[in-house]
Amino acid sequence: QVQLVESGGGLVQPGGSLRLSCAASGIIFNRYAMGWYRQAPGKQRELVAVISSVDTTTYADSAKGRFAISRNNAKNTVYLQMNGLKPEDTAVYYCNVRSSRFEYWGQGTQVTVSS
């Protein structure tokens, strides 16, 4: 079965950095676009960044210039490097893979930006 396992979340001060990882299994990883989404308390889940199977990247306006998505197909892992973190980046961050036939989510990893 498909599994997406996120890691790397935590508590960080404003201006700090975190690197999230999402390890995928059960799919032919290099065939699919991978995405990072986030959901803050009381808000809807929103797209943060997506990387295609050919490494084309797309970012939400809130992430542009601060976050970088990347993938390592040999490790079946997608990353989200987050720099210049702000309190409004506080959320649960989820990894996602979707195709015309399926969609899967990880369990999420909490990111808290606070002094």
C-alpha positions in Angstrom: 0.0 0.0 0.0 1.0 3.6 -0.4 2.6 5.3 2.5 3.8 8.9 2.9 5.7 9.6 6.1 6.7 13.1 7.0 9.4 14.2 9.4 11.3 17.3 10.3 8.7 19.5 12.0 9.2 21.2 15.3 9.4 24.5 17.1 11.5 27.2 15.6 11.9 30.9 16.3 10.8 33.5 13.8 13.5 33.8 11.1 14.6 30.3 11.6 14.7 27.4 9.2 13.4 23.8 9.0 13.7 21.1 6.5 10.8 18.7 6.1 11.1 15.3 4.5 8.5 13.0 3.1 9.4 9.4 2.5 7.2 7.6 0.0 6.6 3.8 -0.5 4.2 1.8 -2.5 4.4 4.0 -5.6 6.8 4.3 -8.5 8.0 7.6 -7.0 9.7 9.2 -10.0 6.5 9.0 -12.1 4.4 11.4 -9.9 4.3 15.0 -8.8 4.7 15.5 -5.1 3.2 18.3 -3.1 3.4 19.9 0.3 0.3 21.4 1.8 -0.4 22.9 5.2 -3.3 23.5 7.5 -3.4 26.0 10.3 -5.9 25.8 13.1 -9.3 27.0 11.9 -8.2 27.3 8.3 -8.5 25.2 5.2 -5.7 23.1 3.9 -3.7 25.0 1.4 -1.0 24.3 -1.2 2.5 25.3 -0.3 4.6 23.8 -3.1 4.5 21.1 -5.8 7.3 19.5 -7.7 6.6 17.6 -10.9 8.1 14.3 -12.1 10.5 16.4 -14.2 11.4 18.8 -11.4 9.2 21.7 -12.4 8.3 23.5 -9.2 5.3 25.6 -8.3 4.9 27.7 -5.1 2.1 29.5 -3.2 2.8 33.2 -3.1 3.4 32.9 0.6 6.2 30.4 0.0 8.0 32.1 -2.9 11.5 33.2 -2.1 11.5 31.5 1.3 10.7 27.8 0.7 12.3 25.4 -1.7 10.8 22.0 -2.7 13.1 19.3 -4.0 13.1 15.5 -4.6 15.5 12.6 -4.5 14.1 9.9 -6.6 16.8 7.4 -5.5 15.5 7.8 -1.9 11.8 8.1 -2.8 11.8 11.3 -0.8 10.6 14.9 -1.3 11.8 17.8 0.8 10.7 21.2 1.8 13.4 23.6 2.9 11.8 26.5 4.8 13.8 29.6 5.5 12.8 32.9 7.0 9.9 31.3 8.9 7.2 33.5 10.2 4.5 32.9 12.9 1.9 32.7 10.2 3.7 29.6 8.8 2.6 27.7 11.9 0.6 24.7 10.7 0.5 21.0 10.2 2.4 20.2 7.0 1.2 17.4 4.8 2.8 15.5 2.0 0.6 14.6 -1.0 0.8 12.5 -4.1 -2.0 12.4 -6.7 -2.8 11.1 -10.1 -5.9 10.7 -12.2 -6.5 7.4 -10.3 -5.5 8.1 -6.7 -4.6 10.6 -4.1 -2.7 9.9 -0.8 -1.8 12.0 2.2 0.8 11.6 4.9 -0.1 11.9 8.6 1.4 15.4 8.8 4.1 17.1 10.8 3.6 20.1 13.1 5.6 23.2 12.4 5.4 25.9 15.1 7.0 29.3 14.6 7.2 31.2 17.9 9.5 33.1 20.1 
